[in-house]
């Protein structure tokens, strides 16, 4: 069994508050291509695992649901770091989380306590690394270095680097240059489809 952990920016960290934002289409396209490439390299059953956050984690699960039609052995898992994730979110965000929870093949909660502190998040990260073979991370290290506060994905990046250095783990980054190139390619395809030159 091969397991891919997908993580990255939360929607608000990217300034994406509208579910119809064109940038989301670009991110999902890149995820579709990268996850599809990973699936094509596998010869055994596969799991795509991620967390409950709105943003890259949720978009990865949406992409995974699409890919299941072509990859029937693909299983989707959502692991929540603690009990009550999302309980303070706006109703629409809670509903979107509940809908996705009902669609995954596995839903688990690591800590059976509500949020107590950052140790639960570190435990979650260690669990995800221990239960995956590769991390696909939408994160731009150069961009994050310029920020006063680190995004959640910065800590996943640091942990992924340590796992890669141990020699038994792989990590693939999708940075802002990758997203920019994908956005340009998508825009070009749409112009061609409309017959614009």
Order of alpha helices (4+ residues) and beta strands (2+ residues): beta-alpha-beta-alpha-beta-alpha-beta-alpha-beta-alpha-alpha-beta-alpha
